[in-house]
Amino acid sequence: MSGMLEGKVILVTGGSTGIGRATSTILAREGAKVVIADIQDAEGANTVEMARAAGGHAEYHHVDVSDYAAVSALVSGIAARHGRLDGAFNNAGIEGPTAKIFDYSVEEWNRVVRINLTGVFICIKCEIEQMKKQDGGGSIVSTASAAGLIGIPGASAYNAAKHGVIGLTKTAALEYANRNIRFNAVCPGFIETPMLNRVTDQSVKIRDTLIAGVPMKRVAQASEIGDAVAWLLSERSSYVTGVALPVDGGWVAQ
Ligand SMILES: NC(=O)c1ccc[n+]([C@@H]2O[C@H](COP(=O)([O-])OP(=O)(O)OC[C@H]3O[C@@H](n4cnc5c(N)ncnc54)[C@H](O)[C@@H]3O)[C@@H](O)[C@H]2O)c1
């Protein structure tokens, strides 16, 4: 039986660990040729092994998503090697510091916004450029967050950047709907990844408090985001565009 992404060429940024790694493995299992871009090279090589073991083609490239020239060269290289780009998962991101706005430095603000929002803009811009040259459109999914839908004290830059990813997704969806290039965002809640561990490692209490606030009373596995992303990247979601999909155990429904 062939997978729902058979033969599709899909770029995954931030694919070395966490949500990007789990998603890359699922996309490969579903038949995609997965091109992983990240800045953690050793972990990227591990993801490539996992994706290949799942039965698909996978390759890794060292690319900082906030570097326009590097992303542009990456996408041109994909077109040269594989002939096209069918989909992308713009997922690379950082959490930034936890501090109230008064104590949040302008430098940290700029760094978080540069990677989490400008990085997604740069990727979308380069992906559109390639997809416009092809027949058949494309599907682009970006990782926002539940923090893109509600405010979270102490996370001003992260919150603003993730709200920005949703706004950017909606505008891109409207600009390219008539070319059949679809744009959607996923909004993860609390997901078992290195990022969540960095945030909660400070104390067991923080983790317990987070879980207590989730209606389903658990964090998610990264593959639970990957399954939603695979669907959004596939033809099975062919009439879905401009959506910000919470995958959060009911957290933002409260
Ligand atoms: N884990 C959660 O609970 C959670 C919740 C909501 C949203 N998210 C979002 O999910 C995405 C993935 O995060 P994760 O939880 O898997 O964390 P993670 O830290 O495991 O993964 C993030 C990946 O992005 C890469 N990256 C960081 N900066 C980069 C850059 N400039 N260029 C290229 N790659 C870069 C990292 O090397 C890493 O591999 C992020 O956008 C994050 O904001 C995570």
The ligand as an SDF file (V2000), in Angstrom:
LIG
                    3D

 44 48  0  0  0  0  0  0  0  0999 V2000
    7.6160   21.4090   22.6130 N   0  0  0  0  0  0  0  0  0  0  0  0
    6.5320   22.1290   22.7850 C   0  0  0  0  0  0  0  0  0  0  0  0
    5.8390   21.9540   23.7840 O   0  0  0  0  0  0  0  0  0  0  0  0
    6.1150   23.1510   21.7470 C   0  0  0  0  0  0  0  0  0  0  0  0
    4.8780   23.7840   21.9260 C   0  0  0  0  0  0  0  0  0  0  0  0
    4.4520   24.7090   20.9890 C   0  0  0  0  0  0  0  0  0  0  0  0
    5.2400   25.0060   19.8810 C   0  0  0  0  0  0  0  0  0  0  0  0
    6.4590   24.3930   19.7430 N   0  0  0  0  0  0  0  0  0  0  0  0
    7.2430   24.7470   18.5600 C   0  0  0  0  0  0  0  0  0  0  0  0
    7.5920   23.5650   17.8610 O   0  0  0  0  0  0  0  0  0  0  0  0
    8.7660   23.8110   17.0710 C   0  0  0  0  0  0  0  0  0  0  0  0
    9.7390   22.6790   17.3070 C   0  0  0  0  0  0  0  0  0  0  0  0
   10.1690   22.7130   18.6510 O   0  0  0  0  0  0  0  0  0  0  0  0
   10.5170   21.4140   19.5150 P   0  0  0  0  0  0  0  0  0  0  0  0
    9.6360   21.4240   20.6930 O   0  0  0  0  0  0  0  0  0  0  0  0
   10.5780   20.2410   18.6400 O   0  0  0  0  0  0  0  0  0  0  0  0
   11.9570   21.8630   20.0630 O   0  0  0  0  0  0  0  0  0  0  0  0
   13.4320   21.4240   19.6720 P   0  0  0  0  0  0  0  0  0  0  0  0
   14.3260   22.3880   20.3610 O   0  0  0  0  0  0  0  0  0  0  0  0
   13.5860   19.9660   19.9070 O   0  0  0  0  0  0  0  0  0  0  0  0
   13.4880   21.6300   18.0880 O   0  0  0  0  0  0  0  0  0  0  0  0
   13.7430   22.8570   17.4720 C   0  0  0  0  0  0  0  0  0  0  0  0
   14.7010   22.6120   16.3360 C   0  0  0  0  0  0  0  0  0  0  0  0
   14.8930   23.8460   15.6260 O   0  0  0  0  0  0  0  0  0  0  0  0
   16.2770   23.9750   15.3490 C   0  0  0  0  0  0  0  0  0  0  0  0
   16.6340   25.3690   15.1710 N   0  0  0  0  0  0  0  0  0  0  0  0
   16.6860   26.3470   16.1150 C   0  0  0  0  0  0  0  0  0  0  0  0
   17.0850   27.4970   15.5730 N   0  0  0  0  0  0  0  0  0  0  0  0
   17.2960   27.2530   14.2500 C   0  0  0  0  0  0  0  0  0  0  0  0
   17.7180   28.0510   13.1630 C   0  0  0  0  0  0  0  0  0  0  0  0
   18.0350   29.3570   13.3080 N   0  0  0  0  0  0  0  0  0  0  0  0
   17.8170   27.4810   11.9240 N   0  0  0  0  0  0  0  0  0  0  0  0
   17.5120   26.1660   11.7510 C   0  0  0  0  0  0  0  0  0  0  0  0
   17.1130   25.3630   12.7510 N   0  0  0  0  0  0  0  0  0  0  0  0
   17.0060   25.9060   13.9820 C   0  0  0  0  0  0  0  0  0  0  0  0
   16.9660   23.3590   16.5580 C   0  0  0  0  0  0  0  0  0  0  0  0
   18.3270   23.0230   16.2990 O   0  0  0  0  0  0  0  0  0  0  0  0
   16.0810   22.1500   16.8330 C   0  0  0  0  0  0  0  0  0  0  0  0
   16.5160   21.0060   16.1280 O   0  0  0  0  0  0  0  0  0  0  0  0
    9.2700   25.1890   17.4840 C   0  0  0  0  0  0  0  0  0  0  0  0
    8.8920   26.1350   16.5120 O   0  0  0  0  0  0  0  0  0  0  0  0
    8.5590   25.4350   18.8060 C   0  0  0  0  0  0  0  0  0  0  0  0
    8.4100   26.8040   19.0660 O   0  0  0  0  0  0  0  0  0  0  0  0
    6.9100   23.4730   20.6570 C   0  0  0  0  0  0  0  0  0  0  0  0
  1  2  1  0
  2  3  2  0
  2  4  1  0
  4  5  1  0
  4 44  2  0
  5  6  2  0
  6  7  1  0
  7  8  2  0
  8  9  1  0
  8 44  1  0
  9 10  1  0
  9 42  1  0
 10 11  1  0
 11 12  1  0
 11 40  1  0
 12 13  1  0
 13 14  1  0
 14 15  2  0
 14 16  1  0
 14 17  1  0
 17 18  1  0
 18 19  2  0
 18 20  1  0
 18 21  1  0
 21 22  1  0
 22 23  1  0
 23 24  1  0
 23 38  1  0
 24 25  1  0
 25 26  1  0
 25 36  1  0
 26 27  1  0
 26 35  1  0
 27 28  2  0
 28 29  1  0
 29 30  1  0
 29 35  2  0
 30 31  1  0
 30 32  2  0
 32 33  1  0
 33 34  2  0
 34 35  1  0
 36 37  1  0
 36 38  1  0
 38 39  1  0
 40 41  1  0
 40 42  1  0
 42 43  1  0
M  CHG  2   8   1  16  -1
M  END
$$$$
